[in-house]
Amino acid sequence: MAYKHIIAKFKDETVLLKALTILQEHKVNLVDIYGPFATHDILKKFTRESKLPYAAIIYGLISITAIFGLMYYTSVIDYPINYGGKPYFSFPPMVVIMFLVTILGTTILSVLTFHGRSMVFPGKPTQTINPDVTDDTFYLVVDQNYNPEEIKVWLKESGADEVFEKEL
């Protein structure tokens, strides 16, 4: 179901940051910001802290435990080979393998988590506000949880180049 949103067009990121501050002071629901590049100030102001690093730590622990278990199982239980008088499970040579597989497992699981959380998958149709968004223009999408006319006034006062409504 498509909802009507208020969209403000900005040419300058500092003006967008000022509008973002004003809208957050008035507790307006911000839907998204589209722009040609990411800026740290806007990201800090608009988003909350990601929980992905915490998930990556858990994925790393799962990966290192799984690879240790697999190497122990194959070296000691399933196919023990005694060569040169060495013990069945010689740990030091396996540290490098465990390290690299842990990095690989953590990376793959983190990427899958990010794509799943962001609902990004192959074949998903893109939703572009305007073709200008890839060139030099920022677009701020705002939900109409307030009086829409009041939101439009705040956006115009903060320096938006254009304010319009569109169904998304």
N, C-alpha and C positions, 0 to 999 in steps of 0.2 A: 504494500500500500504506500503510495507516494504522499508525502506531506509537503506543504508549502513552507519554504524557508526564505529568510531574508539574506541576500547576498550583497556584500560590499566589496567594491573594487578599489585596490590601492596600488599606486605606482611606487611608493616608497615604504620600505620596511619599518622605518622609525615611526611613521604615521600609523601604520598597522599596529605597532606595539603600543602606541598611545591609545588607540581605539580599544585594543584588547584589555588594557588596564581599566578603562572607563566601563566597559561592559562587565568585567569581573567584579568591579565595585558595586554594580547594580544587580549582581547575581543573575545575569542573563545566561541561558544555556547555549554554549558554543558547540557547534556540531563538528566543524573541521576548518582547517586552513589549507588552502592550496597555493603553491608558489613554485617559482622556477628553481629555487634552491632552498636548502634548510638553513636556518639561522639559529644559533644557540640561544639567543635572548628570547625569541618567540617560542622555541621548544621548551625552555625552562618555564615560561609564563603559562603556556597552554597545556602541557602534558604533566602527568604525575610520574613518579619514579617507577621504572620498570621492575618487574619481579623476575625477569629473565635471567639475571646473574645468579639469583638464588636457585632457580631451576637448573642452571648449568652446573652448579656445585653438586646438586643431587645427581644429575646425569653423569658427572665425572666419577662420583663414588660408585654408582651402579656399573659404569663401564669398567673401572679398575677391578671391582669385585668379580664381574663376569669373566673378564679375561684371565684373572688369576685362577678362578675356578676351572676354566676351560684348560689352561695350561697344566694345572695340577692333575686334572682328570686324565688328559692325554699322556702326560709324562709318567705318572705313577700308577694309575689304576688301569687304564685301557691298554696301553702299549708301553710297558716299562722296558727300557733297553739299558743294559749295563755295558758301557763302552769306556775302556781305559781306566776302570776302577772308580769312576765318578759316581756320585749318588744318583738315584733316579730323578730326583727333583733338584737340579742345580739352579738356585735362584738368581745369582748375579747376571748370567747371560740373558735372562728373561726380563730384566728391568727395562731395557730399551724397548722391547716389544710391548710390554705393558704400558709404558709411557706413551708410545705412539698410538696404540689402539685406544687408550683413554682419551687422547686428544681427538681422534677420529670419531669415536662414539659420542663424545660431548658435543662436537660440532654438528654432527648429523641430527642428533636429538634436539639441539637448540634451534636449528634451522626449521625443523619440522614443527616445533612448538610455536615459533614465531609465525610461520605461515598459517598454521591452524588458528592461532589467536587473531591474526589479522584478516582471516578469511580470504587469503590470497592463494589461488590455485591455478593451474594451467587451464586455459580456455575461458576463464572468467571474463565477462565483458567489462570493458573499462567505462568509467563514468566520469566524464570530463565536464567541468562547469563551463569552460570556454576555451577555445584553442589558444588564447593569449596567455594562459597560465603557464605554458611551457616557454614563453619568451621572456617577458619582463614584468608580469603583473601578478600581484597577490590577490587572492579572493578569500574573504572571511565569510563562512556560512554560519548563520545564527538561527536557532530555533525560535519559534514565535510563542514563547511561554509568557510573555509580557504583552503589553499593548504594542502592536507592531508599529504604530505611528511614532511612539515614544522611542523605540529602538532605532528607527530610521533617523530621527532627529539627533540622537546621540552619535550615530555613525557619521552623519553630515557634519556635526560640530567638531568631531575629532579629526576630520580631514579626508574622508572617503571621497574618491573621485566620482563614484557612481554607486547608487544603492537601488536594488531592484528585488522583486520577489520571483521565485522560480520553484517549480515542483521537482523534488528529487526522490 
